[in-house]
Amino acid sequence: MATVYEAEQIGDRGFTKRVAIKVIHEKYSRDPSWLQLFIDEAKLSANLIHGNIVQIFQFHEVDGEFFMAMEYVRGVTLRALIDHHRAIGESVPPTLAAYIMSRVCRALDYAHNFIDSTGQRLHIVHRDVSPGNILLTWDGQVKLADFGVAKASTMHDPAEERQLTIGKKHYMSPEQSMSAKVDWRTDIFSTGVVLFEILALEQLFREVETEAALDEVTIAPSPDVRRLLPDLDLAITGLVTLAIAKDPLVRPNAAMFGLVLDEWCAKQRAAGSPEQLQKHLALHFPDTYRPLSEAPRTESTPAAGDSRSISRLLDQVFGN
């Protein structure tokens, strides 16, 4: 519903800040329902201050054009990572997949339980958790983006009045697909679908036609995740199975989902971490990899993780 541009905010005395500018397309700005969703995204996201959520800075209207200024994230989308691994025929390390989605769960847990300045819980539901809306920074951080179709208890929701079908059909829960009332559990369903896709490098639901896609999610039996991913730990396939349960009451909340992923990672020899993600992106996206935290190295600056260089530096400092 919008185009995102890279831009630079300019202030007094040489102040500059790189930002992203999201401008709603004219055809959507003329539709009151879509325009209200865009405005609500800005108003809702502006106060969601969390390390795993893309920050909104400003919202403006200029000559009938509506736009918002957002945090500029350097990196790639999870969609790009999945597509890259599918192209080279190489699996994403399960611990890395678990790390990425555990951070998405942190973002969702924060949003689901967000309380505004009046002390009111807003019951925010993202409704569009998908690989294209999960950003991976060159420094190994994970950020959930695009609350453009999110809903809160304080907002008018055209989906509940069946004015709009909101979300991406291959990631929507059964209740969301039928434009029924949704809560945080619909985000958990989508999270489970995304986790499966990272691990399998294939979409869990694949029907192209809208009616067939609806039947696939709402009527057909739930996919047998353990059969589809036979080589994976039952702790992970079982978690995905719970997340994509047709009965929303079976699904774990975001905090529990993330905790299970973190605990599973902790038991593995190669635990998921920002450092692991950073190294992985550097390896697989060498032409574009540009971490902000990577300073030019000199002979006097030891490489990170070089214990011998660090020992020599300590000897010089303490004279041992």
DRENPAKE-130981 format. One record per residue (C-alpha): residue number from 1; residue in three letters; chain; y, x, z. Coordinates in pm, whole numbers, plus 50000, padded with zeros to 5 digits. Layout:
nr_rest_kette_north_east_up
NUM_ala_A_Y_X_Z
...
//
This chain:
nr_rest_kette_north_east_up
1_met_A_50000_50000_50000
2_ala_A_50230_50304_50009
3_thr_A_50296_50650_49870
4_val_A_50326_50948_50105
5_tyr_A_50562_51235_50021
6_glu_A_50611_51576_50176
7_ala_A_50972_51609_50290
8_glu_A_51207_51812_50504
9_gln_A_51427_51663_50773
10_ile_A_51758_51848_50795
11_gly_A_51979_51852_51102
12_asp_A_52278_52037_51239
13_arg_A_52310_52416_51258
14_gly_A_52019_52492_51030
15_phe_A_51766_52263_51201
16_thr_A_51477_52168_50970
17_lys_A_51145_51996_51025
18_arg_A_50867_51932_50776
19_val_A_50763_51566_50778
20_ala_A_50569_51315_50572
21_ile_A_50758_51015_50430
22_lys_A_50554_50699_50373
23_val_A_50720_50452_50134
24_ile_A_50575_50104_50083
25_his_A_50516_50009_49720
26_glu_A_50763_49759_49580
27_lys_A_50497_49496_49502
28_tyr_A_50389_49496_49867
29_ser_A_50742_49500_50002
30_arg_A_50802_49172_49817
31_asp_A_50505_49011_49996
32_pro_A_50608_48902_50348
33_ser_A_50257_48951_50493
34_trp_A_50216_49307_50364
35_leu_A_50572_49402_50450
36_gln_A_50521_49279_50804
37_leu_A_50206_49490_50832
38_phe_A_50405_49796_50726
39_ile_A_50681_49722_50977
40_asp_A_50426_49654_51249
41_glu_A_50255_49987_51175
42_ala_A_50580_50172_51241
43_lys_A_50660_49976_51556
44_leu_A_50308_50001_51691
45_ser_A_50237_50366_51606
46_ala_A_50572_50499_51726
47_asn_A_50458_50481_52087
48_leu_A_50102_50603_52035
49_ile_A_50154_50959_52157
50_his_A_49817_51131_52147
51_gly_A_49692_51464_52013
52_asn_A_49436_51294_51790
53_ile_A_49674_51039_51637
54_val_A_49929_51110_51362
55_gln_A_50275_51065_51515
56_ile_A_50542_50831_51373
57_phe_A_50900_50958_51412
58_gln_A_51133_50713_51238
59_phe_A_51146_50386_51043
60_his_A_51427_50291_50804
61_glu_A_51528_50056_50525
62_val_A_51753_50192_50250
63_asp_A_51864_49971_49963
64_gly_A_51567_49742_50010
65_glu_A_51313_50026_50032
66_phe_A_51117_50060_50354
67_phe_A_50984_50395_50472
68_met_A_50869_50577_50782
69_ala_A_50885_50945_50871
70_met_A_50559_51080_51012
71_glu_A_50401_51396_51143
72_tyr_A_50320_51628_50853
73_val_A_49957_51737_50886
74_arg_A_49846_52054_50708
75_gly_A_49478_52042_50622
76_val_A_49232_51815_50441
77_thr_A_49092_51469_50487
78_leu_A_48741_51409_50608
79_arg_A_48683_51247_50268
80_ala_A_48759_51581_50102
81_leu_A_48516_51760_50334
82_ile_A_48235_51511_50266
83_asp_A_48292_51519_49891
84_his_A_48296_51900_49893
85_his_A_47964_51923_50077
86_arg_A_47808_51663_49851
87_ala_A_47921_51862_49547
88_ile_A_47768_52188_49671
89_gly_A_47455_52018_49808
90_glu_A_47502_52156_50159
91_ser_A_47492_51948_50478
92_val_A_47778_51939_50726
93_pro_A_47655_52100_51052
94_pro_A_47563_51810_51285
95_thr_A_47756_51964_51575
96_leu_A_48066_51978_51357
97_ala_A_48020_51615_51256
98_ala_A_47977_51520_51621
99_tyr_A_48290_51715_51720
100_ile_A_48501_51548_51452
101_met_A_48393_51198_51545
102_ser_A_48422_51261_51919
103_arg_A_48793_51332_51860
104_val_A_48825_51014_51656
105_cys_A_48670_50835_51952
106_arg_A_48935_50985_52180
107_ala_A_49206_50848_51953
108_leu_A_49043_50506_51945
109_asp_A_48989_50495_52321
110_tyr_A_49359_50567_52370
111_ala_A_49463_50298_52122
112_his_A_49216_50038_52250
113_asn_A_49345_50077_52605
114_phe_A_49713_50138_52530
115_ile_A_49961_49978_52770
116_asp_A_50322_49924_52663
117_ser_A_50639_49981_52866
118_thr_A_50611_49635_53024
119_gly_A_50261_49706_53153
120_gln_A_50093_49485_52894
121_arg_A_49770_49602_52734
122_leu_A_49808_49558_52358
123_his_A_49437_49554_52261
124_ile_A_49506_49761_51949
125_val_A_49238_49763_51682
126_his_A_49272_50015_51397
127_arg_A_49057_49820_51145
128_asp_A_49057_50101_50888
129_val_A_48853_50388_51036
130_ser_A_48730_50564_50721
131_pro_A_48700_50923_50591
132_gly_A_49034_50907_50409
133_asn_A_49217_50822_50731
134_ile_A_49072_51110_50935
135_leu_A_49269_51433_50890
136_leu_A_49135_51779_50967
137_thr_A_49402_52041_51030
138_trp_A_49368_52404_50930
139_asp_A_49381_52486_51302
140_gly_A_49071_52279_51372
141_gln_A_49229_51964_51512
142_val_A_49129_51608_51420
143_lys_A_49385_51330_51373
144_leu_A_49338_50961_51306
145_ala_A_49598_50831_51061
146_asp_A_49718_50507_50906
147_phe_A_49751_50222_51151
148_gly_A_49883_50021_50855
149_val_A_49635_49737_50902
150_ala_A_49597_49772_51277
151_lys_A_49638_49466_51496
152_ala_A_49758_49418_51851
153_ser_A_49762_49116_52077
154_thr_A_50141_49095_52036
155_met_A_50135_49090_51654
156_his_A_50092_48816_51397
157_asp_A_49762_48876_51216
158_pro_A_49734_48735_50861
159_ala_A_49362_48823_50851
160_glu_A_49280_48571_51123
161_glu_A_49447_48301_50912
162_arg_A_49244_48422_50611
163_gln_A_49564_48511_50426
164_leu_A_49442_48867_50365
165_thr_A_49114_49057_50373
166_ile_A_49203_49370_50563
167_gly_A_49009_49697_50559
168_lys_A_48780_49893_50325
169_lys_A_48471_49690_50246
170_his_A_48216_49970_50292
171_tyr_A_48337_50042_50646
172_met_A_48412_49694_50780
173_ser_A_48207_49533_51055
174_pro_A_48034_49199_50988
175_glu_A_48300_49011_51183
176_gln_A_48582_49189_51000
177_ser_A_48419_49123_50662
178_met_A_48420_48750_50737
179_ser_A_48786_48759_50851
180_ala_A_48674_48650_51198
181_lys_A_48851_48750_51518
182_val_A_48801_49121_51588
183_asp_A_48844_49351_51886
184_trp_A_48778_49719_51960
185_arg_A_48412_49676_51871
186_thr_A_48492_49654_51501
187_asp_A_48634_50009_51514
188_ile_A_48310_50129_51675
189_phe_A_48111_49985_51385
190_ser_A_48331_50171_51138
191_thr_A_48303_50490_51342
192_gly_A_47925_50470_51330
193_val_A_47935_50419_50953
194_val_A_48161_50723_50909
195_leu_A_47942_50941_51132
196_phe_A_47639_50845_50925
197_glu_A_47823_50938_50606
198_ile_A_47916_51284_50734
199_leu_A_47555_51351_50826
200_ala_A_47391_51197_50518
201_leu_A_47669_51278_50266
202_glu_A_47607_50928_50135
203_gln_A_47764_50596_50220
204_leu_A_47562_50371_50448
205_phe_A_47672_50060_50259
206_arg_A_47700_50099_49883
207_glu_A_47724_49759_49712
208_val_A_48015_49754_49470
209_glu_A_48067_49383_49410
210_thr_A_48259_49219_49692
211_glu_A_48011_48935_49754
212_ala_A_47713_49170_49749
213_ala_A_47896_49409_49986
214_leu_A_47963_49118_50222
215_asp_A_47597_49015_50221
216_glu_A_47488_49376_50274
217_val_A_47681_49395_50601
218_thr_A_47650_49040_50733
219_ile_A_47312_48908_50616
220_ala_A_47083_49198_50525
221_pro_A_46894_49373_50809
222_ser_A_47072_49669_50964
223_pro_A_46979_50000_50796
224_asp_A_46709_50205_50965
225_val_A_46918_50510_51054
226_arg_A_46625_50706_51196
227_arg_A_46432_50664_50871
228_leu_A_46735_50761_50663
229_leu_A_46805_51071_50877
230_pro_A_46456_51179_50987
231_asp_A_46550_51540_51062
232_leu_A_46827_51457_51309
233_asp_A_46808_51436_51685
234_leu_A_46720_51086_51807
235_ala_A_47023_51100_52036
236_ile_A_47251_51096_51732
237_thr_A_47059_50852_51513
238_gly_A_47017_50621_51812
239_leu_A_47391_50632_51878
240_val_A_47469_50542_51517
241_thr_A_47216_50258_51536
242_leu_A_47392_50112_51840
243_ala_A_47735_50151_51680
244_ile_A_47639_49959_51365
245_ala_A_47460_49679_51548
246_lys_A_47542_49339_51401
247_asp_A_47589_49205_51754
248_pro_A_47924_49346_51871
249_leu_A_47813_49329_52235
250_val_A_47552_49600_52172
251_arg_A_47807_49857_52054
252_pro_A_47930_50123_52300
253_asn_A_48301_50158_52367
254_ala_A_48494_50451_52219
255_ala_A_48497_50651_52544
256_met_A_48120_50622_52579
257_phe_A_48063_50699_52211
258_gly_A_48274_51015_52234
259_leu_A_48118_51125_52563
260_val_A_47765_51104_52422
261_leu_A_47873_51312_52121
262_asp_A_48039_51574_52344
263_glu_A_47738_51595_52576
264_trp_A_47504_51630_52281
265_cys_A_47721_51908_52138
266_ala_A_47717_52087_52473
267_lys_A_47337_52102_52463
268_gln_A_47328_52268_52121
269_arg_A_47345_52640_52053
270_ala_A_47643_52594_51819
271_ala_A_47865_52349_52003
272_gly_A_48137_52171_51806
273_ser_A_48488_52299_51871
274_pro_A_48830_52350_51708
275_glu_A_48731_52711_51640
276_gln_A_48414_52601_51461
277_leu_A_48608_52352_51248
278_gln_A_48877_52608_51170
279_lys_A_48620_52864_51053
280_his_A_48438_52599_50854
281_leu_A_48752_52492_50669
282_ala_A_48847_52855_50604
283_leu_A_48504_52914_50450
284_his_A_48490_52602_50235
285_phe_A_48858_52569_50132
286_pro_A_48960_52935_50081
287_asp_A_49217_52858_49810
288_thr_A_49425_52623_50024
289_tyr_A_49341_52726_50381
290_arg_A_49670_52809_50558
291_pro_A_49654_52780_50939
292_leu_A_49995_52779_51105
293_ser_A_49867_52971_51406
294_glu_A_49737_53264_51203
295_ala_A_49992_53543_51233
296_pro_A_49983_53847_51004
297_arg_A_49756_54109_51157
298_thr_A_49856_54470_51200
299_glu_A_49663_54769_51318
300_ser_A_49788_54707_51671
301_thr_A_49685_54340_51668
302_pro_A_49310_54295_51731
303_ala_A_49129_54023_51540
304_ala_A_49032_53719_51748
305_gly_A_48688_53762_51895
306_asp_A_48678_54138_51846
307_ser_A_48564_54239_52196
308_arg_A_48572_54613_52121
309_ser_A_48937_54596_52013
310_ile_A_49023_54396_52323
311_ser_A_48845_54649_52544
312_arg_A_49041_54934_52384
313_leu_A_49365_54742_52440
314_leu_A_49279_54689_52806
315_asp_A_49204_55061_52843
316_gln_A_49545_55145_52702
317_val_A_49725_54898_52931
318_phe_A_49545_54990_53252
319_gly_A_49475_55353_53173
320_asn_A_49101_55333_53228
//
